[in-house]
Amino acid sequence: MNINWFPGHMHKAQKEIRQLVPEVDLVIEVLDARLPYSSQNPLLQKIRGTKPCIKLLNKSDLADQELNQIWIDELQKDKTVKAYAVNTSDTGLIKQVPEWCQQWFPERAVNKKPIQVMIMGIPNVGKSTLINIMAERSIAKTGNEAAVTKRQQRIKLPGNVILHDTPGVLWPRFDNQNSAFRLAVTGAIKDHVVEAEDKAFFAAEYLIAAYPQLLKDRYELAEIPQEPYDLLVAIGQRRGALQTGGRVDLTRISNLFLNELRLGQIGRITLETPIMMHHELLEVAEQQRIRAEKKVARLANRKGKKR
């Protein structure tokens, strides 16, 4: 199945962000450390140009520790970017964010001009909780579901930093369907959009290849089945998620599996690597090239028939 996401307020939020970027000095993008590429807004690079950007890899305590650093190094290949692994349990680290903003503009310590900062991130990435910690008071509405923040807010932070909050935004079209499924697996796309079984199968296939030992330990399995369906059935049997007649309730075990993954109960998991993303982007580019060629051929065919 293909995933596309078209809520009206997302288009409005994208427009607001485009209008706000020229007015700010720096952009903070909150990413999900478990999917640092897929949780980026692909339009941001175009919109901000060479404007400095701080990328906060939030939920880093749920992500693979080694891959956290690999992703930080990858993101910082762009000299206009500084990346940091953070999580909402380490409030002391998050309170340093205004200082990280000041490091880009040392002259502001002298001229006292406020640093205008825009913060953005996909739904359910924890942006509002980070803001409340930075501001040291409850300002931004929080909630464990997609799209809680609905409008822009202007918040004064320590260190003469003015933070402009924006609604959580997902882009309206996913060229890379793997990225779309990763977002669905982590809850960035509302659960009703994609069937639980489809998300669980996608996640299970990846975990079988990347984290078999974590699966063995969590679900007390002697061997890891190599097919997603067989893995979920094995987990369902272990957990007693059975229907009448002894068959595994696939929807129930899919939801349980996804919930445990999201909470970090399976272990520290990152769902993508820079090398994976490089290969996937090449595949997407090739698919786009083929589609473009087919479109040109169709148009040429129509013109030929008209003659």
C-alpha positions as CSV (number, residue, x, y, z in Angstrom):
1,M,0.0,0.0,0.0
2,N,1.1,3.6,-0.6
3,I,0.9,6.2,2.2
4,N,0.0,9.8,1.5
5,W,-1.1,12.4,4.1
6,F,-3.2,15.4,3.2
7,P,-4.7,17.1,6.2
8,G,-5.6,20.7,5.3
9,H,-3.9,22.3,8.4
10,M,-0.6,20.8,7.3
11,H,-0.6,22.9,4.1
12,K,-1.4,26.0,6.1
13,A,1.4,25.3,8.5
14,Q,3.9,24.8,5.7
15,K,2.9,28.2,4.4
16,E,3.3,29.8,7.8
17,I,6.8,28.3,8.1
18,R,7.8,29.6,4.7
19,Q,6.7,33.1,5.8
20,L,8.4,33.0,9.1
21,V,11.9,31.7,8.1
22,P,13.1,35.0,6.5
23,E,12.3,36.7,9.8
24,V,14.4,34.5,12.1
25,D,18.1,34.1,12.7
26,L,18.2,30.4,13.3
27,V,16.1,27.3,12.9
28,I,15.8,24.4,15.4
29,E,14.4,21.2,13.8
30,V,13.4,18.5,16.3
31,L,14.0,15.1,14.8
32,D,13.1,11.6,16.1
33,A,16.5,10.0,16.9
34,R,15.1,6.6,15.8
35,L,14.6,8.0,12.2
36,P,16.7,11.1,11.8
37,Y,16.3,11.3,8.0
38,S,12.7,10.3,7.7
39,S,11.6,12.8,10.4
40,Q,13.3,15.7,8.6
41,N,11.2,18.1,6.6
42,P,12.6,17.8,3.1
43,L,11.5,21.4,2.3
44,L,13.4,22.9,5.2
45,Q,16.8,22.9,3.4
46,K,15.3,24.8,0.5
47,I,13.5,27.3,2.7
48,R,16.3,28.1,5.1
49,G,19.2,28.2,2.6
50,T,22.4,28.9,4.5
51,K,20.6,30.0,7.7
52,P,22.1,28.2,10.8
53,C,20.2,25.1,11.9
54,I,20.3,23.2,15.2
55,K,19.0,19.6,14.8
56,L,17.8,18.0,18.1
57,L,17.7,14.2,17.9
58,N,15.0,13.8,20.5
59,K,14.0,10.4,22.1
60,S,17.7,9.5,21.8
61,D,17.3,7.3,24.9
62,L,15.0,5.1,22.7
63,A,17.5,5.0,19.8
64,D,20.6,2.9,19.2
65,Q,23.4,4.7,21.0
66,E,26.0,4.0,18.4
67,L,23.8,5.2,15.6
68,N,23.0,8.4,17.5
69,Q,26.6,9.5,17.0
70,I,26.8,8.2,13.4
71,W,23.7,10.3,12.6
72,I,25.1,13.4,14.3
73,D,28.3,13.1,12.3
74,E,26.3,12.6,9.1
75,L,24.0,15.7,9.7
76,Q,27.0,17.8,10.6
77,K,28.6,17.3,7.2
78,D,26.5,20.3,6.4
79,K,28.5,23.1,8.0
80,T,25.4,25.2,8.7
81,V,24.1,22.4,11.0
82,K,24.9,21.5,14.6
83,A,23.2,18.3,15.9
84,Y,22.7,17.1,19.4
85,A,21.2,13.9,20.9
86,V,18.6,14.8,23.6
87,N,15.8,13.3,25.5
88,T,13.2,14.8,27.8
89,S,14.5,13.0,30.9
90,D,17.8,15.0,30.7
91,T,16.3,18.4,31.4
92,G,19.7,19.9,32.2
93,L,20.9,19.2,28.6
94,I,17.8,20.6,27.0
95,K,18.1,23.8,29.1
96,Q,21.4,24.4,27.3
97,V,19.6,24.9,23.9
98,P,19.5,28.7,24.3
99,E,23.3,28.7,24.9
100,W,23.7,26.6,21.7
101,C,21.8,29.3,19.9
102,Q,24.0,32.0,21.4
103,Q,27.1,30.2,20.1
104,W,26.1,31.0,16.5
105,F,25.8,34.7,17.3
106,P,28.5,35.8,19.8
107,E,28.1,39.4,18.8
108,R,24.6,39.5,20.3
109,A,26.2,39.3,23.8
110,V,27.5,42.8,23.1
111,N,24.7,44.5,21.1
112,K,22.0,42.8,23.1
113,K,19.8,42.2,20.0
114,P,17.5,39.2,20.6
115,I,18.1,36.0,18.7
116,Q,15.0,35.1,16.8
117,V,14.7,31.3,16.6
118,M,12.0,29.2,14.9
119,I,11.4,25.7,16.2
120,M,9.7,23.0,14.0
121,G,9.2,19.3,13.9
122,I,6.9,16.5,12.8
123,P,3.9,15.6,14.9
124,N,4.5,13.5,18.0
125,V,8.3,14.2,18.0
126,G,8.2,15.8,21.5
127,K,8.7,19.4,20.4
128,S,6.2,20.9,22.9
129,T,7.8,19.0,25.9
130,L,11.2,20.3,24.9
131,I,9.9,23.9,24.7
132,N,8.4,23.6,28.2
133,I,11.7,22.5,29.6
134,M,13.7,25.2,27.8
135,A,11.2,27.9,28.9
136,E,11.1,26.4,32.5
137,R,7.4,26.7,32.5
138,S,4.4,25.0,30.9
139,I,3.6,27.0,27.7
140,A,3.3,24.5,24.8
141,K,0.5,22.0,24.9
142,T,1.8,18.4,25.0
143,G,0.2,15.1,24.1
144,N,1.2,11.6,22.9
145,E,-0.5,11.9,19.6
146,A,0.1,13.5,16.2
147,A,-0.6,17.2,15.6
148,V,-1.2,18.7,19.1
149,T,0.2,22.2,18.4
150,K,-2.2,24.0,16.1
151,R,-0.8,27.5,15.8
152,Q,2.4,29.6,16.1
153,Q,3.5,30.8,19.6
154,R,6.2,33.3,20.5
155,I,8.1,32.4,23.7
156,K,10.9,34.3,25.5
157,L,13.7,32.0,26.6
158,P,16.7,32.6,28.8
159,G,19.8,34.2,27.1
160,N,17.8,36.8,25.1
161,V,16.4,34.1,22.7
162,I,12.9,34.6,21.3
163,L,11.4,31.2,20.2
164,H,8.7,31.0,17.5
165,D,6.9,27.7,17.9
166,T,5.1,26.3,14.8
167,P,2.6,23.5,14.4
168,G,3.9,20.0,13.8
169,V,4.1,19.4,10.1
170,L,4.3,16.4,7.8
171,W,4.9,16.9,4.1
172,P,1.9,16.1,1.9
173,R,3.6,13.5,-0.3
174,F,6.0,10.7,0.5
175,D,8.3,9.8,-2.4
176,N,10.0,7.3,-0.2
177,Q,7.4,4.9,1.1
178,N,9.9,3.3,3.5
179,S,10.1,6.7,5.2
180,A,6.4,6.9,5.4
181,F,6.1,3.5,7.0
182,R,8.8,4.4,9.6
183,L,6.8,7.5,10.5
184,A,3.7,5.4,10.8
185,V,5.5,2.8,13.0
186,T,6.7,5.5,15.5
187,G,3.3,7.2,15.6
188,A,4.1,10.4,13.7
189,I,1.3,9.5,11.3
190,K,-2.0,9.0,13.1
191,D,-2.7,5.3,13.7
192,H,-6.0,5.2,11.8
193,V,-4.2,6.0,8.5
194,V,-2.2,2.7,8.3
195,E,-3.4,-0.7,9.5
196,A,-1.6,-2.0,12.6
197,E,-0.7,-5.3,10.8
198,D,1.0,-3.4,7.9
199,K,3.1,-1.3,10.3
200,A,4.0,-4.3,12.5
201,F,5.0,-6.4,9.4
202,F,7.2,-3.5,8.2
203,A,8.9,-3.1,11.6
204,A,9.2,-6.9,12.2
205,E,11.0,-7.3,8.9
206,Y,13.6,-4.7,9.8
207,L,14.1,-5.8,13.4
208,I,14.6,-9.5,12.2
209,A,17.6,-8.2,10.1
210,A,18.9,-5.5,12.3
211,Y,18.2,-6.4,16.0
212,P,17.6,-10.2,16.2
213,Q,19.1,-10.5,19.7
214,L,16.8,-7.8,21.1
215,L,13.8,-9.8,19.8
216,K,15.2,-13.0,21.3
217,D,15.7,-11.4,24.7
218,R,12.4,-9.5,24.8
219,Y,10.1,-12.3,23.6
220,E,12.2,-15.3,25.0
221,L,12.5,-17.0,21.6
222,A,15.1,-19.7,21.0
223,E,15.2,-18.8,17.3
224,I,14.0,-15.8,15.4
225,P,11.7,-16.6,12.5
226,Q,12.8,-15.0,9.3
227,E,9.4,-14.0,8.1
228,P,7.5,-11.1,9.8
229,Y,4.2,-13.1,9.9
230,D,5.9,-16.0,11.6
231,L,7.6,-13.7,14.1
232,L,4.3,-12.0,15.1
233,V,2.6,-15.4,15.4
234,A,5.5,-16.6,17.7
235,I,5.2,-13.5,19.8
236,G,1.4,-13.9,19.9
237,Q,1.7,-17.5,21.2
238,R,4.2,-16.4,23.8
239,R,1.9,-13.6,25.0
240,G,-1.3,-15.5,24.8
241,A,-2.8,-13.2,22.2
242,L,-5.2,-15.9,21.0
243,Q,-8.6,-16.0,19.4
244,T,-11.2,-18.8,19.9
245,G,-9.7,-22.0,18.5
246,G,-6.1,-21.1,19.5
247,R,-5.3,-18.9,16.5
248,V,-3.2,-15.8,17.1
249,D,-5.1,-12.5,17.1
250,L,-2.9,-10.7,14.5
251,T,-4.4,-7.2,15.1
252,R,-4.0,-7.5,18.9
253,I,-0.4,-8.7,18.7
254,S,0.5,-6.1,16.0
255,N,-0.7,-3.4,18.3
256,L,1.2,-4.8,21.3
257,F,4.4,-5.2,19.3
258,L,4.2,-1.6,18.0
259,N,3.4,-0.2,21.5
260,E,6.4,-2.0,23.0
261,L,8.6,-0.8,20.2
262,R,7.5,2.8,20.7
263,L,8.0,2.7,24.4
264,G,11.5,1.2,24.0
265,Q,10.6,-2.0,25.7
266,I,12.1,-4.1,22.9
267,G,15.4,-2.2,23.3
268,R,17.2,0.8,21.9
269,I,16.3,0.7,18.2
270,T,17.1,3.0,15.3
271,L,15.0,2.3,12.2
272,E,17.4,3.7,9.5
273,T,21.1,4.3,8.9
274,P,22.8,6.9,6.6
275,I,23.9,4.1,4.3
276,M,20.3,2.8,4.0
277,M,19.0,6.2,3.2
278,H,21.6,6.7,0.5
279,H,20.5,3.5,-1.2
280,E,16.8,4.3,-0.8
281,L,17.3,7.9,-2.2
282,L,19.0,6.4,-5.3
283,E,16.0,4.0,-5.7
284,V,13.5,6.9,-5.4
285,A,15.5,9.0,-7.9
286,E,15.4,6.1,-10.4
287,Q,11.6,5.6,-9.8
288,Q,11.1,9.3,-10.5
289,R,13.2,9.1,-13.6
290,I,11.1,6.2,-14.9
291,R,7.8,8.0,-14.1
292,A,9.0,11.2,-15.9
293,E,10.0,9.2,-19.0
294,K,6.6,7.5,-19.0
295,K,4.8,10.8,-18.7
296,V,6.8,12.3,-21.6
297,A,5.9,9.2,-23.7
298,R,2.2,9.5,-22.8
299,L,2.1,13.1,-23.8
300,A,3.9,12.4,-27.1
301,N,1.5,9.6,-27.8
302,R,-1.5,11.9,-27.2
303,K,-0.1,14.5,-29.5
304,G,0.5,11.8,-32.2
305,K,-3.2,10.7,-31.9
306,K,-4.5,14.3,-32.3
307,R,-2.6,14.6,-35.5
